[in-house]
Amino acid sequence: MTAQSIETVATEPQHGAEIIVPLNRLKASPKNARKTPHSPATIEAFAASIKAKGVLQPPVVEIERDGEGAPTGNYLVTIGEGRRQGLRLLAKRKAIKRTHPVRCIVDAENDAHEISLDENITREAMHPADQFEAFQRLAVEKAYGPDEIGARFGVSAQVVRQRLRLGSAAPELMAGYRAGTLALDQLMAFCVSEDRDRQRQVFEQIGPHTPAYAIRRAMTEAKVRADDRRVRFVGVEAYAEAGGGVLRDLFTEDGGGWLEDVFLLDRLVAEKLAGLADEAREREGWKWAEVSLDYPDVSAFGRVYPVAVERSEADAAEIVLLSEEYDGIVSGAGAEGLSAEADARLEEIDKALQAFGPDFAYADEARARAGVVVTLGHDGLARFERGLVRVEDVPADPPSPWQEDAAADEGADDRQSAEAEASENEAPSALSDRLLIDLTAHKTMGLRDAVQADVNAALATVVHALALQVFYPGYGVWTPLQLRLTTTGLERLAPGVDDGPAGRRVSDRCEAWGARLPERPEDLWGVVAALPPSEQLDLMACCAGVGLYAVRDPHDRRPGALAQAETLATAVGLDMAGTWTATASSYFTRVSKARALEAVTEAVNPEEAGRIAGFKKADMAEAAERLVEGKGWLPVPLRTVSDAAEPEDEGAKAPRDDDAYSFAAE
């Protein structure tokens, strides 16, 4: 039937007639079965489609009548309300006129509510796979880019890129998705890479119930995640500029991905670390500099520490005056804060104090035989281990008194060689080894007796032996006390532990004592012996703490030592809640979902645990972190015996007595 304009038709249009209606004469029908309004995204999609292709399917309309049954000149849209809303959005944006002509079909016989309901029920949505492939066909056959396709269908370019990636999946994957043997999240995991051969290879290896994260891991096992510490150190931009390829994950909000050229990344990391090491060596005057991707084994080195900088009396007095003035200005600030003049003066004082240099610095002699190791920290930042001394640069052990005597005797024999030849039998012979052992054994027993009778000397002896091994690695044999202390680095076992609150406190104490102790180990006894007993005990506590090792290693069969570590933790009142916090990265992503729910139950309540029970692993980890935050919850290996016996929360689940000593892996 030929379309009729309502302005020219004298009689009412008949059922099924195709007419042209101005947009401003179309109204929403109160009989529409869809009561929930269309979402803004859907209306946006209608508008984009109509702008690009026009109204492909004419709305079905009903004649609006007044109270007396007479036509009002308007039409009620029974089917096609979304298209009407899309047209109105275009008119609002001035893309079309308010009177834009719209081709419509008149329905004058059917019940408007019933046909509206029929329109929304008797239809089947397109399978997403068909949509993915249709988008891909537009990109291939019409050379449309993501922006243009998005504009024609009212979706973002990012959504189009995702659908194009899915549409280009291997046919075997798409067939599995259509058949229902492959879920959408699994398909997306395969499509992190466009390599169809790799997709097929992994598809043949996995089972039907393999989770998406495992598929994604298999697809990217030879690549480096974008949040890897090496990537944070070098930067994705620098890696890309060097010609490295980046595989982007189009299906995550953060747009993460993987770096494909691991060799190039490692080379860039090594070059940047080497540059920092050379710069530190030249700027600070070290004898040598090295780089290490992982935390270095500093126990293999000796060590020197910064010492107090000697200042003239005038400089020291000036520093005191400036510091007092600085503190006075800060403490005198009112509720309004500091004035501009006060701020300016603080900056002047700060610059003047900085001009004096640091209070502690490495001696020139120390830098001349020590070096610096630059390593890559767990946070992607460079770490500098300064003052390390190689074995070959450690001074030789001093000769023993009897060696000095023997050398003197040997020199005397050389001077009197002629006389010695004439009267060889009359010269005194050297003591035999057996006699020397016998005599010094008696001396050792006498020394034991004397030290036992002198408490102060005994304390100084123990502190001296410990300090040698902690602050002068490689000099530990410079003591007659058979006390061996092993210091094991923990950064390799738990990256970031040195930067935690406890790690920083331990490091600060060692740095403070290192600055007070002498440069040469042979001078250590005089310093230790001169300390008052209280400070000797402080130094001994510092050394003893560094030597503690209570790591539960499955290869370390020391149940007695670990049990004693728990006893010691109780004795000192260890509370790990102030040192360690359960987060997604530190705990919840590294344990089973059951463990995560158990933690929430203990820290909060079973109701909150039940609320997140159906979450995916990553979502559950983040939710658990938020729920236990500030609760002081700790996993069993971090609790002390007293914590286990007296939980803070009455509703918390108290672990068994033997949990504190359980060596089973979590």
C-alpha positions in Angstrom: 0.0 0.0 0.0 1.3 3.5 -0.8 2.3 5.5 2.2 -0.2 8.2 3.1 0.6 11.5 4.9 -1.8 12.3 7.7 -2.0 15.9 6.5 -3.6 14.7 3.2 -5.7 11.8 4.3 -9.3 12.9 4.8 -10.4 9.6 6.4 -8.9 7.6 9.1 -6.1 5.2 7.9 -7.2 1.6 7.7 -5.7 -1.4 9.5 -2.3 -2.3 8.1 -1.9 1.0 6.3 1.6 2.4 6.0 1.6 6.1 6.9 4.1 8.9 7.5 3.8 10.5 10.9 5.9 13.5 12.2 8.0 12.5 15.1 6.4 15.0 17.5 3.0 13.3 16.8 4.2 9.9 18.1 3.6 9.2 21.8 4.3 6.3 24.1 1.4 3.9 24.4 0.0 3.3 27.9 -0.9 -0.3 26.8 2.7 -1.2 26.1 3.5 -4.5 28.0 7.1 -3.3 28.7 6.8 -1.3 31.9 10.6 -1.2 32.6 12.0 1.6 30.6 14.8 1.0 28.1 18.3 1.6 29.5 20.2 4.7 28.3 22.7 2.3 26.5 19.9 0.7 24.5 18.4 4.0 23.5 21.9 5.2 22.5 22.2 2.0 20.3 18.9 2.7 18.7 19.9 6.3 17.9 23.2 5.2 16.4 21.6 2.6 14.3 18.9 5.0 13.0 21.4 7.7 12.3 23.5 5.3 10.2 20.8 3.3 8.5 17.5 4.9 9.1 14.5 3.2 10.8 14.8 -0.4 9.4 11.5 -1.7 10.9 8.5 0.7 11.0 6.9 1.1 14.4 3.4 -0.2 14.8 1.0 2.5 16.0 -2.6 3.0 17.2 -4.7 6.1 16.6 -5.0 8.2 19.7 -8.6 9.3 20.5 -10.1 11.8 23.0 -12.8 11.2 25.5 -15.5 11.3 22.9 -13.6 8.8 20.5 -12.5 11.4 18.0 -8.9 11.2 16.7 -6.5 13.7 18.3 -4.0 13.7 15.4 -1.4 11.8 17.5 -0.4 8.2 17.3 0.4 5.8 20.2 3.4 3.5 19.5 2.4 0.0 20.4 5.5 -1.7 19.0 8.8 0.2 18.5 9.0 2.4 21.6 12.8 2.0 21.6 13.0 3.3 18.1 10.8 6.3 19.1 13.1 7.0 22.0 16.2 6.8 19.7 14.6 9.2 17.3 13.8 11.6 20.1 17.4 11.5 21.2 18.6 12.4 17.7 16.1 15.3 17.7 17.4 16.5 21.1 20.9 16.5 19.6 19.7 18.5 16.6 20.6 15.6 14.3 17.0 15.6 12.9 14.0 17.9 13.2 11.3 17.5 15.8 8.9 16.9 12.9 11.1 14.3 11.3 8.8 12.0 9.1 8.6 8.5 10.5 7.2 5.6 8.4 4.7 3.6 10.6 2.2 0.7 10.3 -1.3 1.2 11.7 -2.9 -1.5 13.7 -6.7 -0.9 14.2 -7.9 -4.4 14.9 -5.6 -6.2 17.5 -5.5 -5.5 21.2 -2.5 -3.1 21.6 -1.4 -4.7 24.9 -1.5 -8.2 23.5 0.6 -7.4 20.4 3.1 -5.5 22.5 3.4 -8.6 24.8 3.7 -10.8 21.7 6.4 -8.7 20.2 8.6 -9.1 23.4 7.9 -12.8 23.9 7.8 -14.6 20.6 11.3 -13.9 19.5 14.8 -15.3 20.1 17.8 -13.2 20.6 20.8 -13.7 18.3 23.4 -16.0 19.7 26.4 -13.9 20.8 28.7 -15.9 18.5 26.6 -14.7 15.5 27.1 -11.1 16.7 30.8 -11.5 17.1 31.2 -13.0 13.7 28.9 -10.3 12.1 31.1 -7.6 13.6 34.2 -9.3 12.2 32.6 -9.5 8.8 31.9 -5.8 8.8 35.5 -5.1 9.7 36.8 -7.4 7.0 34.4 -6.8 4.1 33.7 -3.1 4.6 37.0 -2.2 6.3 35.1 -0.5 9.1 37.2 0.3 12.2 36.1 -0.1 15.8 35.2 3.5 16.1 33.0 3.5 13.0 31.3 0.2 13.9 30.7 1.5 17.4 29.1 4.7 16.0 26.8 2.7 13.8 25.6 0.4 16.6 25.8 2.7 19.6 28.5 0.9 21.5 31.9 1.9 22.6 35.0 1.2 20.4 36.4 -0.9 23.3 33.3 -3.2 23.2 33.7 -3.5 19.4 37.4 -4.5 19.8 36.3 -7.2 22.3 33.7 -8.5 19.9 36.1 -8.4 17.0 38.7 -10.4 19.0 36.1 -13.0 19.9 34.8 -13.1 16.3 38.3 -14.0 15.1 38.6 -17.0 17.5 39.6 -20.4 16.1 36.5 -22.1 14.5 36.8 -25.0 16.9 36.4 -22.6 19.8 33.4 -20.9 18.3 31.8 -24.2 17.6 32.3 -25.2 21.2 30.8 -21.9 22.4 27.7 -22.4 20.2 27.3 -25.9 21.4 27.5 -24.8 25.0 30.6 -26.8 25.9 32.6 -23.6 26.2 31.5 -20.7 28.4 31.9 -17.1 27.4 34.5 -16.4 30.1 36.5 -19.4 28.8 36.3 -18.1 25.2 37.5 -14.7 26.4 40.4 -16.4 28.1 41.4 -18.1 24.9 41.1 -14.8 23.0 43.7 -12.9 25.1 45.9 -13.9 22.2 45.0 -13.8 18.5 47.3 -16.8 17.8 44.8 -19.4 16.5 47.4 -22.2 16.6 48.1 -21.6 20.2 44.3 -21.4 20.9 43.9 -24.9 19.3 46.9 -26.3 21.2 45.6 -25.2 24.6 42.0 -26.2 23.6 43.2 -29.8 23.0 45.0 -29.9 26.3 42.3 -28.6 28.7 39.2 -30.3 30.1 35.7 -29.0 29.8 35.7 -27.6 33.3 39.0 -25.8 33.2 38.5 -22.3 34.8 39.1 -19.2 32.7 42.1 -18.1 34.8 43.9 -21.4 34.1 43.2 -21.1 30.3 44.5 -17.5 30.4 47.7 -18.6 32.2 48.3 -21.4 29.7 47.8 -19.0 26.8 50.4 -16.6 28.3 52.8 -18.9 30.0 55.8 -17.8 28.0 55.1 -14.1 28.5 55.5 -11.6 31.3 52.5 -9.9 33.0 52.3 -6.2 32.7 52.3 -5.8 36.5 55.6 -7.8 36.9 58.2 -6.0 38.9 60.6 -5.9 35.8 57.9 -4.2 33.7 57.3 -1.6 36.5 61.0 -0.9 36.6 61.6 -0.5 32.9 58.2 0.8 31.9 56.0 -0.5 29.1 56.7 2.6 27.0 60.5 2.0 27.1 60.0 -1.7 26.2 57.7 -0.8 23.3 60.1 1.8 22.0 62.8 -0.9 22.0 60.6 -3.0 19.7 58.9 -5.3 22.2 55.4 -6.5 21.5 52.6 -6.2 24.1 49.7 -8.6 24.2 46.7 -6.6 25.6 43.9 -8.2 27.5 40.8 -6.7 26.0 38.5 -8.3 28.6 39.8 -6.7 31.8 38.9 -3.2 33.1 42.5 -2.2 33.7 43.5 -3.2 30.1 46.5 -5.2 31.5 48.4 -7.6 29.4 51.6 -9.4 28.8 55.0 -8.6 27.3 55.9 -11.1 24.7 59.7 -10.6 24.4 61.1 -11.8 27.7 64.7 -11.7 26.5 64.4 -8.0 25.5 62.7 -7.2 28.8 65.5 -8.8 30.9 68.1 -7.0 28.8 66.5 -3.7 29.4 66.3 -4.4 33.1 70.0 -5.4 33.3 71.1 -2.3 31.3 69.1 0.0 33.6 70.4 -1.6 36.7 74.0 -1.4 35.4 73.5 2.2 34.6 72.3 2.9 38.2 75.2 0.9 39.6 77.9 2.8 37.6 76.3 6.1 38.5 76.4 5.2 42.2 80.0 4.0 42.0 81.2 7.2 40.3 79.1 9.6 42.4 79.8 8.0 45.8 83.3 6.8 45.2 82.9 3.0 45.7 85.6 0.6 44.6 83.2 -1.6 42.7 79.5 -1.9 41.8 77.5 -4.9 40.7 73.9 -5.6 39.8 71.6 -8.5 40.8 68.1 -9.1 39.5 67.2 -10.9 42.8 68.1 -9.9 46.3 71.8 -10.5 46.8 73.2 -12.9 49.4 74.9 -10.2 51.5 76.0 -12.8 54.0 78.8 -13.6 51.5 80.3 -10.2 51.9 81.9 -8.3 54.7 80.4 -4.9 55.5 81.4 -1.4 56.5 79.0 1.1 58.0 78.7 4.9 57.8 80.4 6.8 60.7 79.6 10.1 62.3 80.9 13.0 60.4 83.5 15.1 62.3 82.5 18.8 62.4 84.2 21.9 63.7 82.9 23.5 66.8 81.6 26.4 64.8 79.7 24.2 62.4 78.2 22.1 65.2 77.1 25.3 67.0 75.5 26.6 63.8 73.6 23.4 63.2 72.2 23.5 66.7 71.1 27.1 66.3 69.5 26.5 63.0 67.7 23.4 64.3 66.4 25.2 67.3 65.1 28.0 65.2 63.4 25.5 62.8 61.7 23.8 65.7 60.6 27.1 67.2 59.0 28.2 64.0 57.1 24.9 63.6 55.9 24.8 67.2 54.8 28.4 67.1 52.4 27.9 64.2 48.8 28.7 65.1 45.5 27.3 63.9 45.8 29.3 60.7 49.1 27.6 59.9 52.4 29.3 59.0 52.7 32.6 57.4 54.4 33.1 54.0 57.4 34.7 55.8 57.7 31.7 58.1 57.5 29.2 55.2 60.2 31.1 53.4 62.4 31.1 56.5 61.9 27.3 57.0 63.1 26.7 53.4 66.2 28.9 54.0 67.0 26.9 57.2 66.4 23.6 55.4 68.8 24.5 52.6 71.4 25.7 55.1 71.2 22.5 57.1 71.5 20.4 53.9 74.6 22.3 52.9 76.4 20.8 56.0 75.8 17.3 54.5 74.7 14.2 56.3 75.5 13.5 59.9 76.8 10.0 59.0 78.8 9.0 55.9 81.1 6.3 54.8 84.8 7.0 55.3 87.0 7.4 52.3 89.1 4.3 53.3 85.9 2.3 53.6 84.6 3.3 50.1 88.1 2.5 48.7 87.7 -1.2 49.5 83.9 -1.7 49.6 81.2 -1.6 46.9 77.5 -1.4 46.2 75.1 -3.9 44.8 72.0 -2.6 43.0 69.1 -5.1 42.9 65.5 -5.0 41.8 63.0 -4.9 44.6 59.7 -6.7 44.7 58.0 -3.3 44.2 59.8 -2.7 40.9 62.1 -0.1 42.4 65.9 -0.3 42.5 67.5 -1.1 45.9 71.0 -0.2 46.8 73.1 -2.4 49.2 76.1 -0.2 50.1 79.2 -0.9 52.1 79.7 -4.5 51.0 83.3 -5.9 51.2 84.5 -8.8 49.0 86.4 -11.6 50.5 89.7 -10.6 48.8 89.4 -7.1 50.3 89.0 -8.3 53.8 92.3 -7.6 55.8 94.3 -10.7 56.6 94.1 -12.1 60.1 96.7 -10.6 62.5 99.6 -13.0 63.4 99.3 -14.8 66.7 101.8 -13.8 69.4 103.8 -17.0 69.0 104.0 -16.5 65.3 105.4 -13.1 65.9 107.9 -14.6 68.3 108.9 -17.2 65.8 109.4 -14.6 63.2 111.6 -12.6 65.5 113.6 -15.8 66.3 114.0 -16.5 62.6 115.3 -13.0 62.0 117.8 -13.4 64.8 118.9 -16.7 63.4 119.5 -15.0 60.0 121.7 -12.3 61.6 123.8 -14.9 63.4 123.9 -17.5 60.6 127.6 -18.0 60.8 127.6 -18.5 64.5 124.6 -20.8 64.3 126.5 -23.1 61.8 129.4 -23.3 64.2 127.3 -24.1 67.2 124.1 -25.6 65.8 123.6 -27.9 68.8 123.7 -25.0 71.3 120.8 -23.0 69.7 117.3 -23.3 71.4 114.9 -25.3 69.3 111.3 -24.3 68.6 108.5 -25.7 70.8 107.0 -28.8 69.4 103.4 -28.8 68.3 102.4 -31.2 70.9 103.9 -29.2 73.7 102.4 -26.0 72.3 98.9 -27.6 72.4 99.5 -28.8 75.9 100.5 -25.4 77.2 97.8 -23.4 75.5 95.2 -26.0 76.7 96.2 -25.1 80.3 96.0 -21.4 79.4 92.5 -21.9 77.9 91.4 -23.5 81.1 92.8 -20.6 83.1 91.0 -18.2 80.8 87.7 -20.0 81.3 88.1 -19.8 85.0 89.0 -16.0 84.9 86.0 -15.1 82.6 83.6 -17.1 84.7 84.7 -15.1 87.7 84.3 -11.8 85.9 80.7 -11.2 84.9 81.5 -8.0 83.0 84.2 -9.6 81.0 81.9 -12.6 80.2 79.2 -10.2 78.9 81.7 -8.3 76.8 83.1 -11.5 75.4 79.7 -12.7 74.3 78.7 -9.3 72.8 82.1 -9.0 71.1 81.7 -12.5 69.4 78.2 -11.7 68.3 79.0 -8.3 67.0 81.9 -9.6 65.0 79.7 -12.0 63.1 76.8 -9.6 62.6 78.7 -6.3 61.8 81.9 -7.8 60.4 81.0 -10.8 58.3 84.2 -12.7 57.5 85.8 -11.7 60.8 83.9 -14.1 63.0 87.0 -16.2 63.7 88.6 -13.2 65.5 87.3 -14.4 68.9 88.3 -17.3 71.1 84.6 -17.8 72.0 83.2 -20.8 70.2 79.9 -19.1 69.6 78.6 -19.3 66.0 75.8 -17.1 64.8 74.3 -17.6 61.4 72.4 -14.7 59.8 70.0 -15.7 57.0 68.4 -13.2 54.7 64.6 -13.4 54.4 64.0 -11.2 51.3 64.5 -14.2 49.0 61.9 -16.2 51.0 59.3 -13.4 51.3 59.9 -10.5 48.9 59.2 -7.2 50.6 59.7 -8.5 54.2 62.7 -6.1 54.6 60.5 -3.2 53.7 57.8 -4.1 56.3 57.4 -2.4 59.7 59.4 -5.0 61.5 62.1 -5.2 58.8 62.6 -1.4 58.9 62.9 -1.4 62.6 65.5 -4.2 62.5 67.5 -2.4 59.8 67.4 0.9 61.7 68.8 -0.7 64.9 71.6 -2.3 62.9 72.4 0.9 61.1 72.5 2.8 64.4 74.9 0.4 66.0 76.9 0.1 62.8 77.6 3.8 62.9 78.8 3.5 66.5 81.2 0.6 66.1 84.7 1.0 64.8 85.8 0.6 61.2 88.4 -2.1 62.0 87.3 -5.3 63.7 90.6 -5.4 65.7 89.4 -2.2 67.4 86.0 -3.7 68.4 87.0 -5.2 71.8 88.1 -1.8 73.1 84.7 -0.2 72.1 82.6 -3.1 73.4 84.5 -3.4 76.7 84.1 0.4 77.3 80.3 0.3 76.9 78.2 0.3 80.1 76.5 -3.1 80.7 73.1 -1.7 79.7 74.4 -0.8 76.2 76.2 -4.0 75.9 72.9 -5.8 76.5 71.3 -3.6 73.8 74.0 -4.5 71.3 73.6 -8.2 72.3 69.8 -8.0 71.7 70.4 -6.4 68.3 72.8 -9.3 67.3 70.7 -12.1 68.8 67.6 -10.8 67.0 69.3 -10.8 63.6 70.4 -14.4 64.1 66.9 -15.8 64.8 65.4 -18.1 62.2 61.9 -19.6 62.6 60.9 -20.2 58.9 58.8 -23.4 58.4 60.7 -24.9 55.5 59.5 -28.4 54.6 63.2 -29.4 54.1 64.3 -28.0 57.5 63.7 -30.8 60.1 64.1 -28.8 63.3 60.8 -29.2 65.2 62.5 -28.5 68.5 63.8 -25.1 67.2 60.4 -24.2 65.8 58.7 -25.1 69.0 61.1 -23.0 71.0 60.4 -20.1 68.6 56.8 -20.3 69.6 57.8 -20.3 73.3 60.0 -17.2 72.6 57.2 -15.5 70.7 55.0 -15.9 73.8 57.7 -14.7 76.1 58.3 -11.5 74.3 54.6 -10.9 73.7 54.9 -11.0 69.9 51.8 -9.5 68.2 52.1 -9.8 64.4 48.9 -7.8 63.9 51.0 -4.7 64.0 53.5 -6.0 61.5 51.5 -8.1 59.0 48.0 -7.5 57.4 45.9 -10.0 55.5 45.4 -8.6 52.0 44.4 -10.1 48.7 48.0 -10.3 47.6 49.6 -11.3 50.9 47.1 -14.1 51.7 43.6 -14.4 50.2 44.7 -15.1 46.6 47.3 -17.6 47.8 44.9 -19.9 49.7 41.8 -21.8 48.8 38.4 -20.2 48.9 37.5 -22.3 51.9 40.5 -20.8 53.8 39.4 -17.3 52.8 35.9 -17.9 54.0 37.2 -19.4 57.3 39.2 -16.1 57.8 36.1 -14.0 57.3 34.1 -16.2 59.6 36.7 -15.8 62.4 37.4 -12.1 61.8 33.8 -10.9 61.2 31.0 -13.4 61.3 29.5 -16.4 59.4 26.9 -14.2 57.7 29.5 -12.1 55.9 31.4 -15.2 54.9 28.2 -16.7 53.5 27.5 -13.5 51.5 30.8 -13.8 49.5 30.7 -17.6 49.3 29.5 -17.5 45.7 32.1 -15.0 44.5 34.9 -15.9 42.0 38.3 -16.3 43.5 39.7 -12.9 42.7 36.5 -11.1 43.7 36.3 -13.1 47.0 40.0 -12.2 47.8 39.3 -8.5 47.4 36.0 -8.7 49.4 37.8 -10.7 52.2 40.5 -8.1 52.4 37.9 -5.3 52.9 36.0 -7.3 55.5 39.0 -8.3 57.7 40.6 -4.9 57.4 41.3 -3.4 60.9 40.2 -6.6 62.7 43.7 -7.8 63.6 43.0 -11.2 62.2 46.0 -13.5 61.7 46.4 -16.9 60.1 47.4 -19.7 62.6 51.2 -19.7 61.7 51.4 -16.0 62.7 49.6 -16.4 66.0 51.3 -17.0 69.3 50.2 -19.6 71.8 48.6 -16.9 73.9 46.7 -15.6 70.9 45.4 -19.1 70.2 44.4 -19.6 73.9 42.6 -16.3 74.3 41.0 -15.1 71.1 39.9 -11.5 71.2 36.5 -12.2 69.7 34.3 -14.5 71.6 32.7 -15.7 68.4 36.1 -16.4 66.8 37.0 -20.0 66.2 39.8 -20.9 68.6 42.4 -23.1 66.9 43.5 -26.4 68.4 46.4 -26.2 70.9 48.6 -28.1 68.4 47.8 -25.6 65.6 50.5 -23.3 66.9 53.1 -26.0 66.4 51.7 -27.6 63.2 54.3 -27.8 60.5 51.8 -28.8 57.7 51.8 -26.5 54.7 48.9 -24.1 54.6 
